[in-house]
Amino acid sequence: MAFPRSDVASPPVPSGARGAVNPHPETAPTVVKIVVAGGFAVGKTTFIGSISDIEPLSTEAAMTEHSLGVDDAGGVSDRKTTTTVAMDFGRISLPGNLWLYLFGTPGQDRFLFMWDDMVKGAIGAVVLVDTDRLEQCFPAVDYFESRQIPFVVAVNCFDGVARHQIEDVREALAIPAHVPMLYTDARTRAATKQTLISVVQLAMQRLQAV
């Protein structure tokens, strides 16, 4: 099953970045895009960085006291010193001259206006969830549901945070039964890979049903 090509132009690849060389220079790669979304400090930047073949491109800014009252730190400001203010970008090179682009959304509500452009051409999305701050993922869930974009919900496992049963989290978030949910660890490549595989499988099922 072939995916439609993304209509997003290739972001610049840093010189010397890992995986920067196209293994099929004679042909343009087929590009597939997945969006990684979720609340503030839920692990989107870490998720992309754990699996990207190139050095991830990130537009982060230092958090200062001037952001207080504007951005909701959700009680994690003690472990979060920077914040994504535009997007994160990573790329995975797959067999068959296929490139998977990963775009991470900024976590603050004031950047929601950017999402429409960011999701153009995406085959699906990952919504990362921190069970200590479930309410912060509601905007992402509502966004993808309202636009009928396939998405999976990935419960990010943080150190020192109690692990809740997937079905309990599904009920708390009112996630429909047809939406896949799974545990992940944004710090590890294996867990991130499995989450992305779930998105691709869901997108393929959606295409086959058309």
C-alpha positions in Angstrom: 0.0 0.0 0.0 1.6 3.3 -1.1 1.3 6.4 1.0 0.7 9.8 -0.7 3.8 11.9 -0.9 4.0 14.7 1.7 3.6 18.2 0.3 6.1 19.6 2.7 9.5 20.7 1.3 12.5 19.0 2.8 13.9 21.0 5.7 17.6 21.7 5.5 19.9 18.9 6.7 22.8 20.1 8.8 26.2 19.6 7.2 27.8 16.5 8.5 24.6 15.4 10.4 24.2 11.7 10.9 22.2 10.1 8.1 22.4 13.2 6.0 23.3 11.4 2.8 20.6 10.1 0.5 21.4 6.4 -0.2 19.5 6.8 -3.6 20.9 10.0 -4.9 19.6 9.3 -8.4 15.9 9.5 -7.3 14.0 11.8 -4.9 12.9 9.9 -1.8 9.3 9.3 -1.0 8.5 11.4 2.1 6.0 10.4 4.8 5.2 12.7 7.7 4.1 12.0 11.3 3.3 14.7 13.8 4.2 14.3 17.5 2.0 16.3 19.8 1.0 16.6 23.4 1.2 19.0 26.3 4.0 21.1 27.7 7.1 19.1 28.8 5.5 15.7 27.9 8.6 14.5 26.0 8.1 15.5 22.3 11.6 16.8 21.8 13.1 13.7 23.5 10.8 11.4 21.5 12.1 12.7 18.2 15.7 12.9 19.3 15.7 9.3 20.4 15.1 7.9 16.9 16.1 10.5 14.4 18.8 9.5 11.9 19.9 13.1 11.7 20.7 15.6 14.4 17.3 16.8 15.3 16.4 20.4 14.4 14.8 22.1 17.4 13.6 25.6 17.9 13.9 25.9 21.7 14.1 29.0 23.8 15.2 29.4 27.4 12.4 29.7 29.8 12.5 32.8 32.0 10.4 34.4 34.6 8.8 36.5 31.8 7.0 33.4 30.6 5.2 32.9 33.9 1.5 33.7 33.6 1.8 33.2 29.8 2.8 29.5 29.6 1.4 26.9 32.0 4.4 25.0 33.2 2.1 22.4 34.8 4.3 21.9 37.8 7.3 20.7 35.8 9.3 24.0 35.6 11.9 22.6 38.0 12.9 20.0 35.4 12.2 22.0 32.2 14.6 24.9 31.4 13.8 25.3 27.6 10.6 25.1 25.6 9.9 24.5 21.9 8.6 27.7 20.4 8.1 26.6 16.8 8.7 22.9 16.1 11.1 20.0 16.4 12.1 18.1 13.3 13.7 14.7 12.8 14.1 12.2 10.0 14.3 8.5 9.7 15.7 6.8 6.5 13.8 3.6 5.7 14.4 0.8 3.1 12.9 1.5 -0.4 14.1 5.1 -0.5 11.5 6.2 2.0 12.1 9.0 4.4 9.9 9.5 7.5 9.7 13.1 8.7 8.8 13.7 12.4 7.4 17.1 13.3 7.0 18.0 16.9 4.4 20.6 17.9 5.1 23.3 20.4 3.4 22.5 23.7 1.9 25.8 24.6 -1.7 26.7 23.7 -0.6 30.1 22.3 1.1 28.2 19.4 -2.0 26.2 18.3 -2.4 28.5 15.3 0.7 26.8 13.7 -0.8 23.4 13.8 -2.8 23.6 10.6 0.3 24.2 8.5 2.3 21.6 10.4 -0.1 18.7 9.9 -0.5 19.2 6.1 0.5 16.0 4.3 0.8 14.0 7.6 -0.4 10.3 7.5 -1.0 10.4 11.2 0.0 11.6 14.7 1.3 10.6 18.1 -0.3 12.2 21.2 2.1 11.9 24.1 0.5 11.8 27.5 1.8 12.4 31.0 -0.6 10.8 33.4 0.2 13.4 36.1 -1.1 16.1 33.7 -3.8 14.4 31.6 -5.6 17.6 31.0 -2.7 19.0 28.9 -3.3 16.5 26.1 -6.9 17.3 25.5 -6.2 20.0 22.9 -4.2 17.6 20.8 -6.8 14.8 21.1 -9.6 17.2 20.2 -7.6 18.7 17.3 -6.9 15.3 15.5 -10.4 14.0 16.2 -12.0 17.1 14.7 -9.9 16.9 11.6 -10.2 13.1 11.3 -6.4 12.6 11.3 -5.4 9.1 12.5 -3.6 9.2 15.8 -2.4 7.0 18.6 -2.2 7.9 22.2 1.2 7.0 23.8 1.5 7.2 27.6 5.0 8.3 28.3 6.5 6.6 31.3 8.4 9.1 33.5 10.6 8.1 36.4 8.8 8.4 39.7 5.4 8.6 38.2 2.9 5.8 39.0 1.9 3.7 35.9 -1.8 3.6 35.4 -3.6 0.9 33.4 -4.1 1.8 29.7 -7.9 1.3 30.0 -8.1 3.6 33.0 -6.3 6.3 31.0 -8.6 5.7 28.0 -11.6 6.2 30.3 -10.2 9.3 31.9 -9.5 10.9 28.5 -12.7 9.6 26.9 -10.6 8.1 24.0 -12.7 6.0 21.6 -12.1 2.3 21.5 -10.8 2.4 17.9 -7.9 4.7 18.8 -4.8 2.7 19.7 -3.2 3.3 23.1 0.2 2.1 24.3 2.9 2.7 26.8 6.1 4.3 25.5 9.4 5.7 26.8 10.4 8.7 24.8 14.0 8.2 25.8 14.5 4.9 24.2 14.7 4.2 20.4 12.9 0.8 20.7 9.9 2.2 22.4 9.7 5.2 20.1 10.0 2.9 17.1 7.1 0.8 18.3 4.9 3.9 18.7 5.7 5.0 15.2 4.9 1.6 13.8 1.5 1.8 15.5 0.9 5.1 13.6 1.9 3.6 10.3 -0.3 0.6 10.8 -3.3 2.7 11.7 -2.7 4.9 8.6 -2.5 1.8 6.4 -5.8 0.5 7.8 -7.4 3.9 7.1 -6.2 3.8 3.5 -7.3 0.2 3.0 -10.8 1.1 4.3 -11.2 3.9 1.7 
